[in-house]
Amino acid sequence: MKSTRHISGNAAVLFLLFMIIAAFASAQAADEITADYTGWDVSDAFADLARKGSLNIVGKFPAASIRHYRLRSKTYIEEAMNLLARSNGMAMRKNGEVWVAFPEAEVQKHQARATVLRQIELRSAQSLLEPVKLQAMPGVAVWWPPHSNTIALSGSKLAVDESKKL
């Protein structure tokens, strides 16, 4: 009896150790890459990165070849993807499980929009409207909804977040 219990205990410990080593090795291999995409088409390089990182990448890729792109040391997939995009005049955004590539000239179209309402308690919102408009970030619309004591800010998420600090 003791020998069977001892063997099954050792087998369980060995199996658990093997699973931990296998999980660590697979996680390590998928995160970092080295690559040389010199002379490749931009779309082919993104397709190769998507295959290596098990990523979904869609977008408008320029019909050009890459002059020089070499990663000599291990680099994370997302970092390599962003470096490749920026070196070719593109930007990347993550939308759920899909990465979207688009030209940097179209960044304004792809920025998140936000609207924030702030209820004013100690003063009237109408009296604070002009000072808030003067201090708000460029590209942020500030208005006072009628018959309320609220100030509304609308614009890109980054600009609204900075303006909220007022």
Backbone bond lengths (Angstrom), bond angles and torsions (degrees), N, CA, C in turn:
res aa  C-N    CA-C-N  psi(-1)  N-CA   C-N-CA  omega(-1)  CA-C   N-CA-C  phi
1 M - - - 1.438 - - 1.524 111.80 -
2 K 1.335 116.74 -47.29 1.450 119.94 -177.74 1.526 111.72 -61.44
3 S 1.300 118.04 -40.41 1.459 120.48 -176.69 1.529 111.16 -66.71
4 T 1.316 118.91 -37.81 1.465 121.72 178.59 1.522 110.53 -66.51
5 R 1.309 116.30 -43.46 1.458 120.87 179.44 1.540 109.81 -65.52
6 H 1.312 116.42 -39.59 1.455 121.51 179.89 1.530 110.68 -65.47
7 I 1.325 117.42 -42.76 1.469 121.78 -179.89 1.522 110.51 -66.64
8 S 1.336 118.22 -44.15 1.465 120.14 -179.26 1.533 110.65 -67.19
9 G 1.316 118.04 -33.20 1.470 121.14 176.19 1.514 111.32 -66.30
10 N 1.343 116.28 -43.72 1.465 120.03 177.65 1.526 111.09 -64.88
11 A 1.314 116.42 -39.75 1.463 120.36 179.25 1.525 110.60 -63.84
12 A 1.316 116.43 -40.36 1.466 119.99 179.44 1.526 110.78 -65.38
13 V 1.331 117.17 -41.95 1.463 120.66 179.01 1.528 110.54 -65.49
14 L 1.338 117.77 -43.29 1.460 121.12 178.16 1.530 111.20 -63.31
15 F 1.328 116.48 -41.85 1.459 120.67 179.25 1.533 110.45 -62.97
16 L 1.324 116.95 -43.81 1.458 121.36 178.94 1.529 110.73 -63.26
17 L 1.323 117.42 -43.21 1.455 121.86 178.05 1.531 110.93 -62.33
18 F 1.330 117.21 -42.84 1.462 121.74 178.08 1.530 110.88 -61.76
19 M 1.325 118.04 -41.56 1.468 121.88 -179.47 1.534 110.80 -65.43
20 I 1.322 116.86 -39.68 1.467 120.10 178.99 1.524 110.43 -65.50
21 I 1.323 117.43 -43.90 1.467 121.36 179.10 1.520 110.68 -64.06
22 A 1.331 117.85 -42.73 1.463 121.41 179.81 1.525 111.17 -64.77
23 A 1.323 117.41 -41.46 1.466 120.83 179.50 1.524 110.71 -65.60
24 F 1.323 117.35 -41.42 1.457 121.04 179.33 1.529 110.84 -64.99
25 A 1.322 117.29 -42.95 1.462 121.04 -179.09 1.523 111.40 -65.78
26 S 1.334 117.91 -40.67 1.462 119.74 -179.50 1.523 111.19 -70.21
27 A 1.316 117.81 -36.63 1.468 120.69 178.37 1.523 110.35 -68.37
28 Q 1.291 117.98 -38.44 1.456 123.31 -179.75 1.528 110.56 -66.53
29 A 1.319 118.46 -41.41 1.452 121.81 -175.33 1.523 111.97 -71.55
30 A 1.323 118.56 -33.53 1.454 121.25 -174.95 1.523 112.70 -79.86
31 D 1.314 118.85 -22.52 1.456 121.10 -173.16 1.522 113.81 -80.69
32 E 1.324 118.43 -37.67 1.453 121.20 -171.86 1.522 111.54 -120.52
33 I 1.345 115.55 146.86 1.461 120.63 179.56 1.524 109.73 -139.23
34 T 1.317 115.84 164.62 1.455 123.14 163.24 1.522 105.38 -121.43
35 A 1.316 117.25 146.90 1.462 119.21 -175.55 1.519 110.62 -153.77
36 D 1.335 115.14 154.75 1.457 122.79 172.74 1.523 106.99 -137.28
37 Y 1.333 116.29 103.64 1.464 121.50 -177.87 1.525 111.74 -106.62
38 T 1.315 118.42 22.73 1.453 122.00 178.62 1.524 109.45 -63.65
39 G 1.348 116.01 124.85 1.458 121.25 179.62 1.520 114.72 87.63
40 W 1.305 119.27 -5.51 1.468 122.46 179.55 1.524 109.72 -79.91
41 D 1.343 116.57 156.67 1.462 121.04 167.73 1.520 107.84 -71.29
42 V 1.328 116.67 149.28 1.465 121.03 -178.11 1.525 110.45 -61.33
43 S 1.331 117.16 -43.42 1.471 119.99 -178.74 1.526 111.35 -65.13
44 D 1.339 117.52 -36.96 1.468 120.19 178.31 1.529 111.35 -68.07
45 A 1.328 117.14 -37.34 1.466 120.39 178.71 1.527 110.53 -65.27
46 F 1.337 117.23 -42.47 1.464 119.84 177.44 1.527 110.87 -66.03
47 A 1.332 116.96 -36.92 1.465 119.83 177.76 1.525 110.74 -64.12
48 D 1.332 117.06 -38.98 1.460 120.46 178.10 1.529 111.26 -67.12
49 L 1.336 117.22 -41.52 1.467 120.15 176.25 1.521 111.14 -62.66
50 A 1.327 116.71 -40.09 1.468 120.37 179.11 1.522 110.42 -63.39
51 R 1.330 116.49 -39.91 1.466 120.17 179.51 1.521 110.84 -67.73
52 K 1.334 117.04 -43.98 1.463 120.43 -178.37 1.525 112.46 -66.52
53 G 1.327 116.96 -35.20 1.459 120.61 -176.24 1.508 114.42 -101.47
54 S 1.334 117.78 3.95 1.472 122.28 -176.47 1.527 110.28 53.11
55 L 1.328 115.67 48.71 1.460 122.06 -178.65 1.521 110.11 -110.04
56 N 1.320 115.89 157.42 1.458 122.06 172.01 1.521 107.12 -105.53
57 I 1.341 116.97 112.54 1.458 121.78 -178.70 1.520 108.39 -121.32
58 V 1.330 116.67 125.90 1.460 122.23 175.97 1.520 107.86 -129.70
59 G 1.337 116.43 160.60 1.451 118.04 175.33 1.500 114.05 154.92
60 K 1.327 115.00 -174.57 1.456 123.67 177.69 1.523 107.40 -96.20
61 F 1.314 116.75 108.76 1.457 120.55 -179.13 1.523 109.12 -103.33
62 P 1.328 118.74 134.86 1.462 120.02 178.46 1.526 110.42 -67.21
63 A 1.321 115.44 146.93 1.465 120.74 179.23 1.525 108.14 -84.88
64 A 1.305 116.50 70.65 1.462 122.10 -178.09 1.517 108.88 -141.68
65 S 1.323 114.42 162.28 1.461 118.17 176.15 1.525 108.91 -102.55
66 I 1.316 114.88 157.03 1.460 121.76 -177.41 1.523 108.51 -84.98
67 R 1.332 117.16 127.26 1.460 120.63 179.88 1.517 111.82 -72.24
68 H 1.335 115.58 -51.48 1.469 118.94 -177.31 1.520 109.10 -152.27
69 Y 1.319 116.37 120.09 1.467 121.51 177.07 1.519 107.70 -153.72
70 R 1.329 115.75 104.54 1.461 120.12 -178.39 1.519 109.40 -136.75
71 L 1.322 116.08 126.62 1.463 122.33 175.20 1.520 106.75 -107.63
72 R 1.312 116.72 105.51 1.466 119.99 -177.42 1.516 112.36 -82.75
73 S 1.318 117.44 -33.18 1.464 119.83 179.00 1.524 109.01 -102.31
74 K 1.314 115.52 163.27 1.466 120.71 -179.79 1.528 109.42 -61.08
75 T 1.321 116.08 131.47 1.460 122.68 -178.84 1.517 108.61 -133.61
76 Y 1.335 116.57 142.63 1.461 120.25 177.11 1.526 109.85 -64.36
77 I 1.327 116.28 146.67 1.464 122.53 -177.46 1.533 110.89 -56.08
78 E 1.337 117.65 -48.90 1.464 120.49 -177.35 1.527 111.40 -62.35
79 E 1.324 116.74 -38.05 1.460 120.23 178.68 1.525 110.69 -67.68
80 A 1.329 117.12 -42.14 1.463 120.94 177.75 1.527 110.69 -62.47
81 M 1.330 116.23 -40.21 1.460 121.17 179.66 1.534 110.36 -64.79
82 N 1.326 117.66 -44.45 1.464 120.63 179.26 1.528 111.70 -66.90
83 L 1.329 118.02 -38.05 1.465 120.73 176.74 1.521 111.10 -63.79
84 L 1.323 116.80 -42.49 1.460 121.35 178.41 1.524 110.36 -63.48
85 A 1.322 116.79 -41.67 1.465 120.49 179.90 1.525 110.72 -65.02
86 R 1.320 117.45 -49.01 1.470 120.67 -177.26 1.526 112.11 -65.18
87 S 1.325 117.35 -36.05 1.461 119.15 -179.69 1.524 112.04 -71.68
88 N 1.328 117.67 -12.00 1.461 121.70 177.99 1.526 112.31 -114.91
89 G 1.342 117.24 20.88 1.455 121.56 175.80 1.512 113.96 70.33
90 M 1.324 116.54 33.52 1.458 120.82 -178.80 1.523 109.61 -125.27
91 A 1.321 115.40 167.38 1.463 121.95 175.70 1.520 108.04 -130.49
92 M 1.328 116.62 154.73 1.468 122.04 -179.23 1.521 109.08 -119.34
93 R 1.328 116.19 141.01 1.462 122.65 173.06 1.517 107.41 -134.91
94 K 1.316 116.30 143.85 1.461 120.72 178.14 1.519 108.24 -99.88
95 N 1.314 116.19 126.81 1.455 122.69 179.41 1.521 107.38 -122.50
96 G 1.317 117.23 91.23 1.466 120.85 -175.47 1.516 109.41 72.14
97 E 1.320 116.78 -119.25 1.466 121.91 178.73 1.526 112.11 -99.40
98 V 1.324 117.76 5.10 1.461 122.35 -175.57 1.526 109.64 -113.03
99 W 1.332 116.12 132.24 1.461 121.74 173.63 1.522 107.62 -92.71
100 V 1.335 117.20 133.04 1.463 122.42 -178.58 1.523 108.41 -114.00
101 A 1.335 116.47 126.68 1.462 122.35 177.59 1.526 108.40 -106.65
102 F 1.335 116.65 135.78 1.460 120.77 178.74 1.522 108.67 -151.35
103 P 1.338 117.45 157.77 1.467 120.50 179.61 1.527 111.34 -61.77
104 E 1.332 116.86 146.53 1.465 121.13 -178.87 1.519 112.47 -62.64
105 A 1.338 117.49 -23.76 1.463 120.42 178.55 1.528 111.50 -66.01
106 E 1.330 117.26 -21.20 1.463 121.53 -178.29 1.526 112.93 -99.80
107 V 1.324 117.93 16.75 1.466 121.13 -177.44 1.524 111.07 -60.24
108 Q 1.334 117.31 -39.27 1.463 120.53 -178.50 1.523 111.55 -59.00
109 K 1.337 118.04 -36.43 1.466 120.81 -179.72 1.515 111.98 -68.43
110 H 1.329 117.05 -29.87 1.459 121.10 -173.90 1.526 113.74 -97.26
111 Q 1.328 118.04 0.79 1.458 119.40 178.56 1.520 109.79 -75.46
112 A 1.294 115.15 142.09 1.467 120.73 179.42 1.524 109.52 -68.99
113 R 1.311 115.40 139.87 1.455 121.71 177.31 1.523 108.66 -101.03
114 A 1.312 116.24 149.87 1.463 120.17 -179.19 1.518 109.51 -144.17
115 T 1.314 114.80 148.55 1.459 121.99 172.98 1.513 107.46 -129.89
116 V 1.321 116.63 131.52 1.457 121.71 -178.01 1.522 108.44 -127.19
117 L 1.311 115.54 134.61 1.462 121.59 175.28 1.520 108.04 -110.28
118 R 1.325 116.96 133.01 1.462 121.57 177.67 1.525 108.75 -121.69
119 Q 1.316 115.76 122.23 1.461 121.84 176.91 1.531 107.95 -81.61
120 I 1.309 116.56 125.53 1.456 122.02 -179.48 1.525 108.18 -97.23
121 E 1.329 116.87 130.02 1.462 120.01 -174.75 1.524 113.55 -105.31
122 L 1.318 118.65 -41.95 1.463 120.26 -171.43 1.528 113.66 -90.78
123 R 1.326 117.96 -22.01 1.462 121.68 179.84 1.518 108.56 -132.25
124 S 1.305 116.05 169.31 1.465 118.20 177.36 1.526 108.70 -80.36
125 A 1.314 115.66 142.37 1.458 120.84 -179.48 1.519 110.54 -63.76
126 Q 1.313 116.70 -34.19 1.454 120.74 -179.06 1.532 111.10 -63.93
127 S 1.322 117.84 -35.29 1.467 120.60 179.54 1.532 111.91 -73.63
128 L 1.324 118.25 -24.12 1.474 121.89 179.52 1.522 113.03 -91.90
129 L 1.317 117.50 -7.01 1.464 121.07 -173.91 1.531 112.30 -59.87
130 E 1.322 118.85 -49.55 1.468 121.61 -177.64 1.532 112.59 -64.90
131 P 1.348 120.26 -47.11 1.476 118.76 177.71 1.533 113.00 -60.89
132 V 1.321 117.30 -36.95 1.471 119.74 179.25 1.521 109.90 -68.84
133 K 1.336 117.93 -39.43 1.469 120.95 177.60 1.529 110.66 -61.02
134 L 1.328 116.89 -40.10 1.463 120.54 -179.04 1.528 112.25 -68.05
135 Q 1.323 117.36 -32.94 1.461 120.73 -175.79 1.523 113.72 -96.02
136 A 1.321 118.14 -8.45 1.472 120.76 -177.86 1.525 110.40 -69.60
137 M 1.325 115.36 154.05 1.460 121.91 178.20 1.529 109.93 -65.52
138 P 1.342 118.34 152.71 1.462 120.23 175.29 1.534 110.04 -60.94
139 G 1.306 116.12 140.99 1.461 120.72 179.97 1.514 113.61 89.56
140 V 1.329 117.70 2.61 1.464 121.45 178.67 1.524 108.20 -106.49
141 A 1.323 115.38 124.70 1.463 120.63 176.50 1.526 108.26 -90.05
142 V 1.327 116.43 132.99 1.466 122.01 -179.99 1.525 107.33 -119.92
143 W 1.326 117.29 129.77 1.462 120.23 177.40 1.510 110.96 -148.48
144 W 1.324 114.19 165.96 1.458 122.35 -179.15 1.519 107.77 -116.14
145 P 1.342 118.57 110.84 1.461 119.80 176.14 1.535 109.34 -64.31
146 P 1.330 118.16 128.30 1.463 121.02 -177.22 1.528 112.08 -58.34
147 H 1.305 115.10 150.42 1.470 123.65 177.12 1.527 112.40 60.80
148 S 1.322 116.74 33.62 1.468 120.11 176.40 1.520 108.23 -143.74
149 N 1.284 116.20 168.83 1.457 121.33 174.88 1.530 108.12 -113.08
150 T 1.342 115.22 49.59 1.457 122.81 -173.22 1.521 109.68 -126.34
151 I 1.326 116.28 144.61 1.465 122.32 170.86 1.520 106.80 -112.81
152 A 1.337 116.50 134.66 1.465 121.69 -179.22 1.524 109.46 -112.59
153 L 1.324 116.20 136.39 1.462 123.52 175.68 1.518 107.85 -118.12
154 S 1.330 117.36 135.69 1.457 120.68 179.44 1.521 108.79 -140.71
155 G 1.335 116.43 139.02 1.456 121.65 179.78 1.512 109.86 162.88
156 S 1.336 116.79 -161.93 1.464 119.63 178.66 1.523 108.67 -65.52
157 K 1.320 115.88 150.05 1.461 120.76 -175.00 1.526 111.62 -57.80
158 L 1.324 116.93 -43.24 1.466 120.79 -179.34 1.529 111.27 -62.44
159 A 1.337 116.94 -45.70 1.461 120.24 -178.77 1.523 111.33 -67.40
160 V 1.338 117.53 -38.55 1.467 120.37 178.51 1.523 110.12 -66.46
161 D 1.340 117.10 -41.66 1.466 119.93 178.56 1.527 111.46 -61.07
162 E 1.333 117.29 -40.21 1.464 120.26 178.05 1.527 110.79 -68.42
163 S 1.329 117.04 -38.28 1.466 120.72 -179.33 1.519 111.95 -71.11
164 K 1.324 117.62 -27.61 1.469 120.77 178.96 1.523 111.56 -64.38
165 K 1.312 117.43 -23.27 1.460 121.15 -178.44 1.526 112.13 -68.64
166 L 1.338 116.13 -12.16 1.467 119.50 177.58 1.494 107.94 -65.25
